[in-house]
Amino acid sequence: MDYSVSNYETLLPLLLIPLLLLLSIKHIHANKKKELPLPPGPKPWPILGNIPHMTRKVHLTMSQFAKSHGPLISVKLGAQLIVVASSPAAAAEILKTRDRVFSARYISKSSPFEVSDFDRKAIVWASTCNDSWKSLRGLCRTELFSGRAIESQAAVRERKVGEMVEFLAGREGKVVDVGEIVFATVFNSLCNLFFSEDLLRLDDSKGKKASGLKSHIWKMMELATTPNIADFYPVLEPLDPQGLKKKTVKVVTQMFSVWESYIRERREIHESKFHGGEPRGDFLDVFLSNGFDDDKINWLFFELLTAGTEPTSTTVEWAMAELLKNGEAMSKVRGELNLEIGENTITESNASQLTFLNACIKETFRLHPPVPFLIPRRAPEACQVMNYLIPKDCQVVVNVWAIGRDPSVWEDPLSFRPERFVDNRSAVADFKGRDFELLPFGSGRRICPGLPMAAKQLPLILASLIKGFDWTLPGCDDPAKLDMSEKFGLTLQKEQPLLLVARKQST
């Protein structure tokens, strides 16, 4: 046998082949072992996934899942995978550490609008933080929500709250729907900033118009959170089996009709400004000056009005309900108002300095966040969160409601205790997206742009309601027995409207 070097050189590649195969197999197995798992969650059923496990109060169901499976869970609804974060640490991973990845928005199959349409005209629902979104966001921040703009608008909001107080004084001794009146007040405040007009009257047909607008907005909130079979099984999308697209178009059209005539008239004025017409300098004029078409203006007003009105009015309603149930907290608020405000007029400036009243607002945000789930985000590419795999295009949500009631985060979490925001470590927590224990407005790129306005408006409204009136339940029912049941939607409303009797506060 010839053992020359040349033969060894001939044999060497052949000898390497099985070695390379062995190394390749080992590498494949090693990669499989290293592949990250999905976040844990309840065991899904075949085809249906976890749909049989769901209830109408989805925020509560997801909270229960988190207690069993951990702060980051995955739930399978048909073919759709949803990842839910239910702790401050998990929320921080999504909204801060990987905010750039998760800044994409999940758009439901029930949407009647094309993604490209959203990306041209939307702020809240734009699918990505593209150049158009950045431009619109910057415009709103500069013209509507900057510190200078908020300060210059204070007189408008204070005037509208003053009209609310006068209206309630005229209804003394009669039953009023607190949520409806606050809704109309906030809506008109925004309409004056947008159109320089009131679109509602507090006494209009006993609130029927306000109720109609509020019902349209609530209907949109419900549609946005209605379980959609086309999301669970995308093959059914062309059929729209639940008619959700048709219902959504109807509600949006009804909302647009409320202010379309104002846009049409103002556009005529704007286009004829060199022939005697004078713009009013409100936000509608800003949009027109930037060359926005009617469709874009309609949609932007729809987003801004719904995002700015419903969460604020709902928060005030929950805060009033909690203070009525907790008489000691109400007494402290009244004492603070008497000491700090006295006979002076309540303004946004002095209301924002009321320590205990603002602690009550924080506590309301904790127990009753206006949005129980932050509006869904999407992972446009596969990524890792807390050592788990988040697949591409997966829907990702943060359960703010669960975080606010987590006993590992909050002492005595089910009790209304505003003191926690005054005299212990929770006192430093704010709701401006920096503290992930309290996230009513979200955080990161997609944080609610109206946060600065809400932070000023909420104390003003709540302080004015409490300073001006003594409040009782109809029939002098015991406020400790007030029904605090929730109605789940994109916002978390009181299931039973807060009906109260207002009497001018005795001096």
N, C-alpha and C positions, 0 to 999 in steps of 0.2 A: 504494500500500500504506500502510495506516494504522500509523504507528509510535508511537501514543499510549502513555502509561504504562500505561493500563488493559490494553492488549493484552499488554504485557510481563508484567504480573501474572498474566494468564491462561496465558501460555506457560511461566512459570517452573516450576510444579509438573510440567508435562510434561517439561521439560528436566531436572528433577531425578531423574526416575524411572530413566533409564539410568545416571545417576551413582550413585544409591543401589544399583542392581543390581550395578554394577561393584565398589563398596565392599564389598557383602555377600559377593560371590564371593571377593574378596581376603581378607576376614576369615575365611571358611571355610577357605581354603587355608592361611592363616597359623596357624589353630588346629590344622590337621592337622600342620603342620610342628612345632608346639610340643608336640604330644601326646607324652607320655613313652613310651619303649619298655619292654617287659617286660625283666627281667633276662636276660642271655644264658644259653644252655645248649645241650646237644646237640640236633641237628636231629631233630625228632620224625617218626615214621612216620605215614602216614595212619591214622586211626581208633585205632591202637594207641598212638600217641605214643611215649614213650621206654621203654615196658614191655620191648621186646626188649633194651634196653641194661642192664637191671638184673640184679644177682646176689643171692645169698643174703646176702652181707655188704654190706648197703645202705650202711652208714656208710663203708665203703671205696670203694664205687662213687661215692658223692656227693663224696668227697674227691678222687677222680681227675677228676671233672667240674670241680671248683673249680680244680684245677691248670690245666685247659685253658681255662676260661671266666671265671674271676675269683672274688672272694670272695662275691659274691651272684649266685646262679644260679637259673634256673627250669627245672623239669622237668615235662613233660606225661605223665601216666599215664592213658591213655584220655582222658576228658573232664575229668579233675582236674588242676589246676595247683598245683604245690608250689614254694614259694620256699625256698631253703636258704642260710643264712648260714654261712660257713666261715672267718671271720677275726675278730679282736677288734674291729676297727672296725665290721664289719657286725653283729656281735652287740650292740655298744653302741647302734647305731642302733635296733635292734628292742627290746632289753631296757631301755634307759635313755631315749634321746631320744624314742622313740615308744612307750614302755611302756604308756601309757594306751590307745592305739589297739589295741595287740597283746595286751592283757590278756585278751581273749576266748579261749576254749578251742575247739579243733577237736574235734568229736565224730564218731567214725567211724560209718558206716552199719551196721556190724556190731553196734553197741551194742544190746542188747535193751531198754534203758531209754529212756524219753522224755527229751528235753532238759529239760522242765519238772520231771521227777523228779530229775535230777541237780541242777538249780538249787535244789531244796528241801533236799537232804540231803548234798550233796558239797562237799568242799574242793578236792581235786586236780582233779576232773573237772567242776566247775561250769562251765557254758558262758560265764558272765559274772561279773564281780566285783560281784554284786548285793548287796542288803542282807542276805540270808540268808548269803551267802558271807562278808561282812564280819563278821557276828555270830559265825559258827562259827570263822572264823580268829582273831578276837579272843579267843574262849573258849579255844581251844587255846593261843594265845600266853600268855594269863594263867595258865591252870591247869596247863599241861604243859610249855611251852617258855620261860617267862620265866626270867631269871637266878635269881630266888628259888626257883622250882620246880625248876630243874635242880640247884641246890645241895642242896635238901632231898631229892631223889631219889638223890643220889650213893650213899648207903649201900646202896640196893637193887641198883644196877648193880654196885657193888663186891662185894656178897655173891654175886651170880650168877656173876661172873667168878671169884671164889674157888672156887665149886663146880665150875666148868669146870676149873680147875687141879687140884683134888682128883681129879676124874674122870680126867683125863689121867695123873695120877700112878698111878692104879690100872690104867691100860692101858699102863704102861711096857713098851716092847719090842714092842708090838703095832701093827699098821697101823691108823691112824685116818684118817677123812675130815675134814680140817680145816674145810672149808666147812660140813659138816653139823653139827659140834659148835659152831662159832661161831654158826651159824644158830639152833640150839636155845637157846644162851645169850642171844642178843639177843632172840629171840622171848619167852623167859620173863621177861627184864628188863622188856619192854614189858607183858606180861600181868600182871605184878605191879603195875605202875603203873595199868593199866586195870581189872583184876579182883581184885587182891590174891591171885592164884593163879598157880601154874605150870600151863601147859597141855601141857607136854612134859616127858619125863624123858630125861636125857642117855643113859641106858642102856636105854631102852624098846625091847624087841625088836630090839636091835642097831641102834637108830636108825630103825626102820621108820616109826614115827609121825612123827618129824622129817622123814624123807625124803618121807613122804606129804604133809605140809603144805608142804614146800619145793617139791614137784612141782606142787601146786595153784597156788602163787604163781607159779612159773616158767611154768606153763601159761597163766596170765592174762597174764604178760608177753609170751609168744609170741603169744597171740591179739590182744593190743593192737597188735602190729607185723606181723601176717600181712597180706600184700597182699590187699585186699578188692575183688573185682570190682564190688561194689555201690557202692563209693566211686568207682571208675573210670568206671562206667556207671550212674548213679543210677536209670535206668529199671528196672534189675534188682533194686532193693532189696526190693520186696515178695516176691520169690521166694527170697531168702536162699540163692543157689545153692550156696554153700560150707558152709552149715549153721553159720556162725560165731555167729549169735545163739543157737542152741540149745546150742552148746558153751560159750559164755560163761555162760549161765544155769546150766548144770550145774556148772561150776567154782565160780561164786559161791555157789551153794547148798551145795556141799561145804564151802567155807570157812566160811560162816555156821554150819553145823551143829557146828563145832568149839567155838563159844562160846555158842550160843543158849540152852543150858540154864542157863548162868551168868546170863545176862540175865533169863531167866524167874524163876529163884529169887530174884535180887536185887530184881526188881520187886515180888515178893510181900513181901519184907522191907521194902522202901521204903514200900510202901503200908500196911504194918501197923506202922510205926515208933512209932505212938502206943499200940500194944498189945504192947510188949515187943521189937519188932524194932529193930536198931541198924544204920544205914548204916556202911560202912567208911571213907568219906572218900576213896575212890579216884576215878578218872576216870569209871567207870561211874555212881557216885553223882552226879557232876556232871551227866552227861547226864540221868539220871532226875530230878534236881532241877529241870532246865530244861524238863521236860515232853516230852522227845523220845520218839517212838514206837519200837517195836522195829525197824521197817524202817530208820529213820534211824540208830539206834544201830548196827545191823548194818553198814550201809554205811560209817559213819564209822570203826568199828573195822577194817573191811576195808581202807580206804584207809590208815589210820595204821599198821597192822601190816605191810602189804605195802611201803609206802614206807619204813618204819623198819627193817625186818629184812633184806630181800634186798640192798639196796645196801650196807649195813654189812658183812654177812657176805661178800659178794663182794669188797669192797675189802680186807678182811683176808686173804682167800685169795690175791688178786693180790699184796698186799704181801709175804706170806710166800714166795710163789713167786719174786718178784724178789730178795728177800734171800738165798734159797737159791742162786739162780743167780749172785749177785754177792757172793761171800764176803767181799770187803773191806768192803762196806757193812754186812754182818751183823756183822763184827768191830767196826766203829765203834759200832754200836748196843749191842753187848754191853759195850764199854768205857765207853760213856756210862752205861749202867744200873749198872755196878759203881761208877763214880765218883759218880754223883748219887743213886742209891738205896741201894746197898750192901746191908746186911742189913735195911733197913726194908721195910715192906709197901708195895706199889705201890698208889697211890690215884689217883683222877681228877685231884686237885690236883697231885701231883708228876709224874704222867705227862705232863700238859699243858706242863710246863716243860722237857721233854727235847728240846733243839733239833734234834739230828740225827734222832731217831726221828720227830719231827713233820715234818721235811724229807722223810723216806722216805714218809710218808703223802701229802704234797703231790705227790711225784714219781709215786706210784702213781695219784693222781687224774689227773695229766697224761697218763700213758701208758695208763691203763685206767680212764677215767671210768665210774662205775657206770651212768650213763645216757648212751649215746653221742650220742643226739639228745635235747635237752630236749623234754619233752612238748609236742606241737604246739600252736601258737597259731593264731589266726584273725584276719583283717582284716575286722571288721564293716562297714567302709567303705573305699572306694578311697583309697589314700594314696601318698606318695612316699618312697622310701628310696634313698639314694645315687644320686639322679637317675634312678631307675627307677620304673615304675608297679607297685604291688602292688594287683591287682584286689580288689574286694569279695568277701568270703567265701573268699579264697584261704588255703590252709593254709601256715603259715610255721614252719620249724623251724631250730634252731641246731645245727650239727654240732660238738659239743664235742670229739669224738674228733679231728676234722681240725685244730681249733685247737691242741690239745695236741701235735700232731706237725708243726706248720708250721715249716719251717726258717727262714722269715723272722722268726719270733717266738722260737724256741728254738734254741740252739746244740746240735749233735749230738742232734737230737730223738728218735732211735730208741733211744738208750742210756739205761739207768737210772742217773742221776747225781743223787742227793739233794743233793750239794754245791752244786748250782746254787741251792738255796734257803737256803744258809747264807752263802756268801762272795762273792756278786756281786749285780747289780741285781735278779735274780729273787728274792732273799731277802726283799724287802719284799712280794712278791705273797702274797695270801691267797686263800681259797676261799669268802669270805663274800659274793660277788656284787658286790664293788667293783672287782675286777680282771678284765677281760674276757678275759685270757689263760688264766684258770683258773676254770672255771665248773661244777664237778661238781654243785652244788646250784641252778644257775640264778641269776637275778637279778630285781630289780624286784618288782612286786606278786605275781607267781607263784613267787617263790623258795621252795624247800622249807622248810616251817615247822619241820621236825625238825632243821635244820642245827645249832642250839646243842647239842642232845643228841648228835648224831653227832660233833661236834667234841670232846666230852668222852669219849665211849665208845670211839672208835677207838684213841686212844693207850693207854688203859687195857688194852684187850684185846690189842693187839699187843705192848705192853711185857710183859704177864703171860705170853704165850706164849713170848717170847724169853728172859726172865729165868729162867723156871722150868725150861726144857728145852733139851737139844741135839736138833736135828732132822736126820733123814737120810731119804733115799728108800729104799723097800723094796729089799732086795738090795744095798744100798750102791751104787746106781747113781750115775753122775756127775751132780750137780745142774746142771752147765753145759749138759747136754743135755735139761733139763726142757722138756716140750712146753708152749708158751705160746700155743697156738691159741685163738681166741676163738669164742664161740657168740653170735650176734646175737639180741637180743630187746629188750624195753623196757630191760632191764639187760644189761650185757655180761659174761657169765660166762666162766670158763675152760671150754673145750670138754671137757677131761679133768679130772675132779675131782683136787684135790691130796691124794694119799694119802701120808702120812708116818709115820715111826716116831719116837715121842717117848721120850727117856731123860732122867731127872733130871740137871740140869746138875751136872757135877763141880765141887767147890769147891777 
